[in-house]
Structure formats: structure tokens, C-alpha cells
Amino acid sequence: MSTVAVEDTIEEHGTSIDEEKRRVRCKYCGKEVNGFNRLKHHLAAVGSDVTACIEVPAMVRTQMRDALLGKKKERLLKEVGRIEHPELPLKRNFSPASSKQRCCQLKLTPGINS
């Protein structure tokens, strides 16, 4: 099987429901999403605001995920200019507990004038 760019083949994984291509139906599970970009996220199981397709082949999932993360990396490179540690994940994990601890530590630290 030859490898083809994901952008050229996204229409092979979903069917446009309306003429403006605003609603797209997944060919694997039948779920309707808003547009082909959301279909890519659905197939790649990337993003917290879209449900993952459970019937997509693993090869397609990997292909879509690599394409989406590659685009994200390119966009970040344009914004920053370079990446210091390319092996680090592209998503930050924020812990609200750690910010509460810092806030409390700042309040407990004695002031200069006291």
C-alpha cells in the first residue's frame, strides 16, 4: 500500500452531508461532526472535546495523529522560532493544586515590614 498525504485522503474517511461541507459523517462509525478538521481529530483520538472513533483502523489513527501533531509542531515553531527540547510533549499538564500551594506559600511568607 502506498503512503499518500493525509490532506489528500481525508475525504476517503468521511462523507460530506451538506453542500458547504459543514457536517461530515465518519465512514467507520457513522458519527457526524462539524467539518473535516473535526473528523481528523475524531479519527486520531486527539482533543478532549471530540469523541474518539473506536472502529478506525490503527494505521489510519496513527497517520491522522502524526499529521495533526506535525501541524501543531510547525505552528509552534513559527511562533517561538525553535524548540529547545524536541522530545518534550506538545501539551502542558497543569495542576490546579500546585498553583494553590504556591498561593498559600506566598501568603504565609512573612512580609518585609512586619
N, C-alpha and C positions, 0 to 999 in steps of 0.2 A: 504494500500500500504506500503510495507517495504522500509526502507531507505537504500540505497546502496551507497558506496563511489563514489564520482563524477569521480575519476580517472578510476574506473572500467566501468563507463557507458558513457563516452564521445563519444564513437563510436555509441551509440544509438541516438545521437543528430546530427550526421553528417556523410556523406558518403565520403570516400576517392575516389578521382577522378583518381589519378595516383598510380602506384605501390609503389613509395617511400613515399607516404602519405604527399607529399608537398602541394598539393591542396586538400581542403576539401570543400564540399558543405553542407550548413546548411539544415537540413531536414524540418525546419519550413518555411523559406522564400526563400530558393534556392540560397542565396548569396554564392559566392566562396571566400574562404580566404586561406591564406598560413599556413597550418598546424592546428593541433588540439588545440594547445595553443592559437592561434588567434581565433579559434572557441569558446573557453571558454570565451575570452574577448568579443566577439561578442554577445554571449548569455547572459552574465552577464551585458552588457552595461557598462563595465569598461574600461577606457582608452579613450584618446582624439583622437587617431589615428586609431580607428576602429569604424565602424558604428554599432549602436545597432540594434538587431533584434526586430522588432515590433510585430512579431507573436509568440514569445516564451511564453509558459505559465509562470505565475508569480512564481509558485513553482520552476520551473527549473531555472529561472533567479536568485531567491534568493539563491538557492543551489549553483549555479556557483559562484555568488558573494561572498558568505561566504567562499567557498573553496579557491578562489583567494586571498581574504583578509587574510585568515588564513595562507596561504603560505607566503604572504608578511610579516606578523607579525612574523612568525617563522624566516624568513631570517633576519629581523631587530634585533630580539633577539640574534641571533648568532653574528651579527656584534657588537652590543652595550653591550650585556650581560644582561641588564634588562631594563624595561620600567618604568620610574618614574611615569608617568601619563597615565595609560592604556586607560582612557576614551577619550583622545585626538585623533583627526583624524590622519590617517596614511599619509595624504597628506598635504604638506605645501601650503599655499596660499601666493604667492609672489606678491607684488605690486611694479611695477617699479616707481610709483610716490613717494613712501616713500623713496626709495633709492636716487631719485633726490633731495628730500627735505634735506636729510642728507648731500648730497654732497654740496648743496648750503649753508647750515648752516656752514659747515666746512670752506668754502671759505670766508664767511662773518665774521667769528670769527677773531678778531684781533690777530696778531702774537705776540710772546713774545718780539721780538726785535724791534717792531715798535713803 
